[in-house]
Amino acid sequence: MGKTISEKIFSLASARDAYAGDIVIANVDAAMVHDGTALLAIEAFKEMGGQGVWDPSRVVLVIDHVAPSANENFSKVHRVMREFAHKYDANLYDAGSGICHQIMVESRHVYPGALIVGADSHTCTYGALGAFATGIGSTEMAAVLISGKLWFKVPESIKMEIDGIPPPMVMPKDIILKIVGMLGADGATYEAIEFCGSAVKAMSVDGRLTLCNMAVEMGAKTGIMEPDEKITTYLHGLEIKDLRMLRSDEDAEFSRKISMDASKIEPQISCPHTVDNVKPVKEVEGLEINQVFIGSCTNGRLEDLRMVAEIFRGRTVKKGVRVIVAPASRSVYLQALKEGLIEIFIKSGCIVCNPGCGPCAGAHQGILAPGEICLSTSNRNFKGRMGSSEAEIYLASPATAAASALEGKITDPRRLIR
């Protein structure tokens, strides 16, 4: 019987013939914690008697959720992380480096065929490069830091085939929102969603990362894609050459096969207070907004910023609307500077923040007041996520966010096609 790409990765990581449903002890290729989860992991590490990490080169600590620190408590967390990284010679990406998931990809910690764990639910982002990547708890992470191993139940896989050419102003974010709305918040619980099809192959690496990033919003263990020539070119640019280009066999077993025509998708929006409350943007057009956030591990990459800049060029955001832009990493920020994107944002009236999670984390930037409405390009809109539990968060693509910022109300970006 053939295997899915996920089954192949677990077979390699566990050195046994593994199929969906099997319990395996697997070797981990990389482990990541950030300032929202590191403290618990480090405390558990000490309680377990940890004397060192299994492989310092594979351990990554990122200060991104509240960076720079907003208060003394977070400053203490950051100090603990810096001391741990220094003591055990682990990789530390300090405040200003960017969002953990973007850094993991940019900094050569992710590659096809790898098994990667992170103490963050959106670790599934890395599946865009053909890795099996999933979020775990802080206590589990402590065990990984010590041993480099963890037990897994090999998940079943859903084959999500997306074909067709998306219409203008329809971005990968619209496609994944459409899928989340279709499957629901628990529609893929503990399964791997394998994205494929002509529309996926046509996507840039940035777009693929967006697609995999939100697999967890359907309860999935991960989102994953077959690595192809675009991934090979991208990784060679990062000087990663030892690649395991795995793919699902023709006779692999999937729990379900779902087909979607991207050419029929229109701009989508997720309405409060659940991610799967998805509707076409045109159904909620006209709702006045107070804030727009452009960034996060979902949509803070170059492709996203370029789209926003193209819409903003020569225009000014609506008076009374706060627009916050946070590039996903320092390298994204620098390239955006070179291309003149940052200048466009500032001239348009935006606030440009340092690379990091920014308002998405709801801890220190862009906090919402009671009754305020925010349109965000991030991945979650739960009550109280960005501040007041009486505020409302809508999720949409960078194109929809930019168009709405100019109009001061939720707007279908197709209306602004030049």
N, C-alpha and C positions, 0 to 999 in steps of 0.2 A: 504494500500500500504506500502511495506517495505521501509526502509531507508538505505542510505549509512552511513558509519562511520562518515562522515563530517556532514550530516544532524542530526545524533544523538548527536554529540557534540554541535551543535548550538541549538538543542532543550533543552539540559540540561543547557546551558549557558544563554539562554533567557527565560527559564521556560515557553515555549510554544511549540506547535506542529509545528516544522519548516521543510520545504522542500525547495528544490532548487528553487531559484527565489524569495523567501520570504525576506522581509526586517525586520531585527530583531535588538533589542537593547540587547547586550549580555554582561554578566559579564566576565571580563578578569581575568585569573588565574595568569599571570605573564607578566611583561613588561620590555623590555630591550632597552637601548641606549648605543652607544659607542662614542668615541671621534670624529668620523666623523659626528655625527648627534645630539649629546647631547646639544651643545650650542644653536642651534635653538629651540630645545624642551624646554630647561630651560628658554630661553627668552620668548617663547610663554606662558609658565607656569606662568611667572610673569605678562605678559600682561593680562592674564585671571584672575588675582587676586588670584592665588593659594596660599593658606596658609599652605598647607601640602599635602602629598601624601596619597592616599586612604588606602594603606596598605604597610608600609615600607618593610615588609618581602617579598613582591612580586615585588618590584622595584629593577632593577639591572642596574648598571652603570659599563661599562668595558672600560678601557684604553688599546686599542690594535692596532688601525690602524697606529698610529705613536708613537710607544712605544719602547724605551724611546723617548722623544720629540726630534724633529729635529731642531726646531727653537722657537723663543720667542712666536710667535702666538699660536703654539700648546701647549706650556707650559701654556699660559693663559687659554686655553680651559681646560686643565687638572686640573688647579687650580679651575676653576669654578665647574667642576664635583666633585672634592674632597670636596669642601665647601658645595655643594648641598647635597651630600650623608651624610656628617656629620650633617648638619642642620636638615635633615629629617630622619636620622637613616636608610637610604636605604643601600642596598648591594653595596659595591664598590670593584671592582677587578682592582687593580692598574697595572701599567706597569710591564710586566714580568709574569703576571698571565697566559696570553695566549689569544687566539682568543675567542671573545664573544660567538660564537655558540658552541664551544667545552666546554667552561666554563658553559654555561647554562645547558648542558646535564650532565656534570660531577658533578656539584655542586647542584644537586637535585632541580633545578627549573623547570624541564620538567618531565612530567609523562603522562601515557595514559589517554585519555579523556579530557585533559586540553585544554583550549583556550589561546594561547600565541601570543602576538604581540611584534614586535621588530622594531626599526627604522633602519632596514637594510633588503634589499631584500632577503638575504639568510637565513632569519629566518625560512623559509620553511624546513630547515634541520631537525628540531625537529619532523617532521612527522614520522620519522623512529621509534619513540617510541610510536606511536599511538596518538599523540597530533595533534590538528589543530593549526598550527603555520604559521603566515604570516607577511610580512613586511608592515609597514605603514609609513606615513609621520611624520615629526617632530611636526607639529601643531596638528595632530591627537593624537600623543603621549602625548602632553601636556594635552589634554582633558582626556586621560586615566590616567595619573598620578594623576589628581585631583579627578576623579570620579570612576575609575576602570571599566568604561563601554565604549562601542563604538558600533556604528551601523555597520551592515554588510548586504550585500546581500548574502544569502546562495548560494554557487556556485554549479553548476552541476558537476558531477564527470565523469572522464574517467577511465575505468577499464583497467589497463595495466598488462596483464598476461604474465609473463616471466618464461618459463619452460626450462628444459634441463640443462646439466652440461657444464659450460664454458670450453673451451680448456685451456691448460697450457698457462700462461702469459696473459690471458685475465682477466682483473679485473673489478670490478663494474664500474669504471670510463669509461671503454670501452663500457659497456652496456648503460650507460646513454648518452654518446656521440652519440652512434648509434641511440638512441631514439630521441635526440635533432635534429640530422640530418634528421631523418625521418619525424618528426612532424613540424619542422621549428620554428623560433623564436617567431611566434605568433600562433602556432598550438594548443595551449591549453589556450588561453587568458581567464582569470578569471574563470578557472575551477580547480577542485582538481584532481590531478592524483593519483589514488589509485593503488599502486604497489602490485602485488600478484603473486602467482605461485611458483612452486617448486624451481626455481633458487633463488627467493627472500628469501624463507624460509631457504635455505641453506647458505645464506650470514651471515656473522658476523654482529654485531651491527655497527662496523666501516664501513663495506661495505654498509649497509642500509643507514647510514647517508650520504654517498657519493651520493647514488642514489637520495635521497630526496633533497639534497643540490641544485641540478641543475634543479629542476622542474621549477623554475622561469625563466630559460633560454628559456623556451617554452611559456612564458607568463602566466604560471599557478599561481593560487592564493596560492597553496601549493602542496607539495607531501606528501603522507600519506600512512601508512601501518597498517595492522591489527596487534596489539601486540600479541606475542606468548610466548612460554616458554623461548626463548632466551632473550626476553625483560624482562620477569619476573625475570629471574636469574640475569640479569644485574642490574636491579633496586633494587633487594633485596641486592645486593652487595653494593649499595649506601644507604641502610637502608630505602628505599622507599617501603612501604608495602600496603598503601591504594590505590589500583589500580582500575581504571575503564577500564576493558578489553572489549572495544567495538569492534564490527565487523559489516560489512554490511550484511543486511538481504538477503536471497536467492532471494527474489522478489524485491530488490531495483532497482531503475531505474538509468541507466547510459546513458550519452549522446552518448558514444561510448564504444565499447569493442575491444581492440587491443591485438593480441597475438604475441609473439616473441619467437624464439627458440635460447636460449643462446649458444647452442652447435655449432651454425653456425656463431657466431660472431668472428671476428678476431680483433687484436689491431687496435684502431681507433685514429684519430687525427683531431682536429679542426684547420682549417687554417685561416689566417688573412682575413678580420678583423671582422668576425662575428662568433659567437659560433656555429651556425647551418651550417657552411661551413665545413662539416665533410666528411672525406675520410678514407679508410683503410690506415694504416701507410705505407704499401708497395708502395702506389702510390706516396708518397713524400720522400721515402728513398733517402739518399745521400745528402740532403740539409745540408750544413755546418751551425753550430750554434755557437753563442758566449757565451750564458749563459743558464744554466738550473736552474730552481727553483723547489724545492721539499718542499711542505708545503701547507698552506692555509686551510680555513675551509672545503675545498673539500678533500684534500689528505695530511693532516699533522698529521694523527693519527698513532697509533702504527703499525697497519697492513700495512700501507703504508711504514713506515720507515723500518720495517722488510724486506719487499720485496726489497727495495733499497739496504739495507745492504747485503742481500743474493747475489745480483748481483755484488755489489762492492767488496765483500770479496776477499782479495788477489789481487785486481786489482787497477789501478790508472786511474783517469779521464784523458782524452786527454789533452795534453798540449795546452794552449790557450783557454780552455773552463773554464769559471767560474761556479762553482756549489754551489748554496746557499741552505742550508737546514734550515728550521725553524719549529721546533715541534709545534703542535697546542696548547699545554698547558704546564704548569709547571709539572703536573703529567705525561704527555706523555714524557717530557724531562727526568724526573727522572727515569722512567722505561726504557727508551732507554739507559740511562747511565748504569743501572744495568745489562742490557742484552748485553752491549758492543757495541751497535749500533753506539753510538757517536764516539767511538774510531775508528771504521771501517770508518766512514765518514771522519774523520780528516786524517787518514792514507792514504785514497784514494785521498786526495787533496781538500776536500770540505771546504767551509766556513759554520760553524754552528752558526746560530744566536739565539738570545733569543726567547722564545715563543711569538708569535704575528703574525700579518698579513704579516709583512715583505714586500718583493717586490710586492706582489699582490696589495697592496694599492697604489703603485707608488708614494710614498711621501718621503721616506728617506732611503730605502735600495734597492740595486740592480737596480738602475735607468739605463735605457737603453740609449745608444747614437744613433744618427741618423745612419740608415743603419744596426744596429745590429739585430740579430735574437735570440729570447729566446724561449726555450721549457719549458713550465710551467705546473705544475699539478693543477693550480688554475682553476677558472670557467669562466673567461672572457678574451677575446683577442681583445677588441675594440682598435681602433687606439689611441695611446697616453696613454693607460692604465698604462703602467709601465715606462713612461718617454717620450721619443721623439715620436712625431707623425709620424716620418719617420722610426721608428723601427717596427719589426714584431713579433707577439706573436703566438705561436702554443700551443695548449692545448692537453695534453695526460695523460696517466696513469703513476703512479710511476715506473712501470716496463719499459715502453717505455722511460721515462725520464732518468732512470739510464743507460739503454743500449745506449742511444744516447750520454750521457755524456762520456761514455768510448770510443766511436767511434769518437766523435767530429762532428757527423752529425746525422740527424734523422735516427733511426735504429729500425727495427722490433725486439722487445725483444725476439721473438722466436728463433732468430739466436744465442742467448747467453745462451740457456738452457744448463745447465751443465749435 
